[in-house]
């Protein structure tokens, strides 16, 4: 505002000087030649001075305008750079979070984990679940010999595993499939005696009863079925045991 006001004042002054200069010939008669010549020179000097001031003011205004344009460009550039840096920072933060999440997942594979299997809660060691699943897959594939071997290895390697009652139950089934009736019965009996609260316990007793019936041991089978009815009343296994008892003659 100051520069514009000064420029307007200078413009007005220059116009006034020019008007005075233009009006001079009409009144020249009141001056002698020297005075008139001096007045003209003075007016020219003032006019030139005013014009120079006007030019200087205009240059100043132009310089200020250019500086404002440059500052606007610099601000726009800085804003763009700031946005780029913000995006880069967000990307780095996400990469860092993903890295630590992946690292934590990898480390957990090497740390014991709390897990519940068939109602039994315990600490599962690294590789334990994979070993159990591999043995189970062999059984499902009908590879009973290797399944029995794998379940035995698992039972020995992870004695405190929450998979123990389930692993022993399926070991008994693998031995049964291999026609090792004595071994399968002993394995299932171990499930019943060591893990009576496991849902595999009544299943193991039912398998023992079936074993005994196939071997013609009706009295032993009846006793086993009665144990199921008494110990696990209200369960599906108890109902199945009751039905079998009614069929035994």
Secondary structure, 3 states (H helix, E strand, C coil): CHHHHHHHHHHHHHHHHHHHHHHHHHHHHHCCHHHHHHHHHHHHHHHHHHHHHHHHHHHHHHHHHHHHHHHHHHHHHHHHHHHHHHHHHHHHHHHHHHHHHHHHHHHHCCCCEEEEECCEEEEECCCHHHHHHHHHHHHHCCCHHHHHHHHHHHHHHCCCCCCHHHHHHHHHHHHHHCCCHHHHHHHHHHHHHHCCCCHHHHHHHHHHHHHHHHCCCHHHHHHHHHHHHHHCCCCHHHHHHHHHHHHCC
